[in-house]
Amino acid sequence: MIYLTQLIFVEPGKEQIFHQFEDLAIPLMERYRGRILYRLRPTPETYVSGDADKPYEIHFISFDTENDLENFLKDDRRQEFMHLKNASVRKVLLVKGAKM
């Protein structure tokens, strides 16, 4: 089992385009045994401290194997809607880890 944490920074005003991307990407990810364990949309009140740029969403994701993740990322269907991600996401901070 592998775990990914994504801090997703969306361009202001492009939230609906990002939601369109997620509506397509999440079901496809599930075909590759990927699961969203937590999907958070933090508000200013939820931060205890920190002066860095704040993400629009935070995803905690798991895949059964590295191969499942790689196959999801290479899927031709995903490539068909990557333009939605490219049009809406400014940057992603990705942290890969394992359960301890």
Protein Blocks (a to p, Z undefined) as FASTA:
>chain_A
ZZddddddddehilmmmmmmmmmmmmmmmmnopacfbdcdddfklpmbdjbdcdfbdcdd
ddfbfklmmmmmmpmklmmmmmmmmmmmmbdcddddddZZ
